[in-house]
């Protein structure tokens, strides 16, 4: 990001002549020390430069030139930097000798140093030796603390030395800029230099009005590039916040009279600050969104058609910053050209991801990937990016292949100290987790063996759990995201081995026979036995929440636990880490009721999405949506899934009163569900307005569940004239009629116990069960089907894992849960649909 130094105009001064030869010392420290003493004496007598001073200056310049003859570039630069420090400390620190120090003859010492340094390929040296680059970086930071530099920044520098000191400071800053590109900073590593960085910002702030649009001073430009380079490292954002950097850049970008060059750098700095949660908090507290909107109206809107390189870049960075700072509802004004921005983001990700150093146009690949990860929690945006975004020069055949291959390239990030590489890896896992929620992408994800091996290896890698990389709030930890991907791909579902499963089935069969035998006991004896062993049944309730709402959740759970009829499961009480999805999945399976504590953070959480989809889509569990804040309304994937059930909203009434309403809903609704007949119809069909194509920002809650397909949100399609494609009214009517939910259950013509193989085959067909799945089974009698149903009752997931393996062996393809669930549902319905008779069989008494 640093720009090369411009050649400085140098003035010459006639040197004094002398025929006298003096024996002078041969080492630079002694030469500088002696020269200092001579200048001090001359300053006391107020004398100008004489032949002695001139001889020392010439000898020092020759010694500096001799340094360039050293063998190693690192030796040369070390000597040059040590000489610069001598020059600053021994010579420029002299007081009351301005007539000598301001002389161009004396200042040629620095010019000679500068020329010698420019002849070195320092960028190549630092690139090949990051350890040395780190040493030079911190050595240069120490130069910023020298008194002559701090005096200059505090405007205490004599006017005669102002230009010369500015050149020296500019050289130090450019040197740091060159090293920053090659090193990785650690957390709080620049804490000791906060006062010096703050001084640089204060200097720019005081002198910003002196900057002309046509000629911005090189020092101001160097300082701004310096701050930009530092904040580009996410780990340094907390340090930059302590320097008051956010306050300054927001002030500068708000000023209409500052040149666009400065405002451009400010916008980049804001975007980098927003990549860290602390930066987001500070910027939002300072009303950053309003400031950015004003910048857009003032600078970007009048230049919508301006295709100069700077304006497309500014529009992209603006949208990246707003996306990192804003909630979707606050982001609507930017959506007119969101598709173009998504195209740019994806193009930037591809260009940077395919480059050798993962950088392109000043951006690290982590920057567009991080923004895409946050935006792609919205399914419409995700599908647009994957299916329609316009990208050129991509080596991969599809966007999914690009993300998968890029993830494998960053596999080694855990073994390095590079925070940006680790952040990139975590962001890639999160965006691939978002992709894995959609059935249409599952097969492609599973077709990349290197990707699957990488994900599985990182799940069991201890380094994935111990990495100390800062994780921005929208992202989940690497381990959680990797486990989430595997779960959605059916590569990591909880199950038990075949022997244990077979034992469980046998045990269940014996239990069925025992129950049937007990049914012959006379009613009086049976009632007596039941009265002695009965106990109050506690409802198993699982609470699903976002960790951002943990304070509310603790208060909520404490209130629920006062009711002894409820057995509450919540992860902070049972899980030791946040990554134990198996425990959470088991809790969902055992729950009689799930309570979804919904908020914006809940909707944006892929972990919460996984819990909701497993509970509602896969297991068809009973749930109650609970809004933890009065102003939030669920949309998108969450809005689709909560249509129908009555919900509870906290915030409008006192907390205890709302809890009482929830308790009433829990138990009254439970009683109604127990009393009403079973039905496959969960909710009323959507109306035409409910099925209207959603906007790019939000999806209006619509219930469109079917028996064999998970709820999906509409795709974001490319429109004409940059507007969303409007839905066809006739098609919507047809869609409404098509989505009328109907139960496949039909009255039975004869008892299940009397069914033959032909009846069972017809039953599979009537319930629209996958034909290939039905071919796996060989039930000959109805009692076989009923007995199998009893084996499914405790945990149908166990049977699903086994059938899935048999299905794959037979057909060489995957059996998904939404293909198996209709079969489980139909088997469970057999008990309800059996015709009533006066004489009950023993199997009919199974409970």
Secondary structure, DSSP 8 states (H G I E B T S, - for coil): -------------------------SSHHHHHHHHHHHHHHHHHHT----HHHHHHHHHHHHHHHHHTTSSSHHHHHHHHHHHHHHIIIIIIT-SS-HHHHT-HHHHHHHHHHHHHHHTS-HHHHHHH-HHHHHHHHHHHHHHHTSHHHHHHHTT-S-GGGHHHHHHHHHHHHHHHHHHHTT----TTTTGGGHHHHHHHHHHHHHHGGG-BTTB--HHHHHHHHHHHHHHTSGGGHHHHHHTTHHHHHHHHHT-TTS-HHHHHHHHHHHHHHTTSHHHHHHHHHTTHHHHHHHHIIIIIGGGTT--SHHHHHHHHHHHHHHHHH--GGGGGGGGGGHHHHHHHHHHHHHHHHTSTTSEETTEEHHHHHHHHHHHTTSHHHHHHHHHT----S-SSSSHHHHHHHHHHHTGGGGGS--HHHHHHHHHHHHHHHHHHTSHHHHHHHHT-HHHHHHHHHHHS-HHHHH------TTS--HHHHHHHHHHHTTSS-----HHHHHHHHHHHHHHHHHHHHHTTS-HHHHHHHHHHH-----EEEEEE--GGGHHHHHHHHHHHTTSTTEEEE-HHHH-SSTT-HHHHHHHHHH-SEEEEEE-HHHHH-HHHHHHHIIIIIIT---EEEEESSTT----HHHHHHSSSS--EESSSS-HHHHHHHHHHHHHHHHHHHHHS---S--S----TTTTS---SS---------SSS----------GGGS-----HHHHHHHHHHT---------SS-GGG--HHHHHHHHHHTT--HHHHHH----SHHHHHHHHHHHHS-HHHHHHHHHHHHHHHHSS---HHHHHHHHHHHHHHHHHS---SS--GGGG--
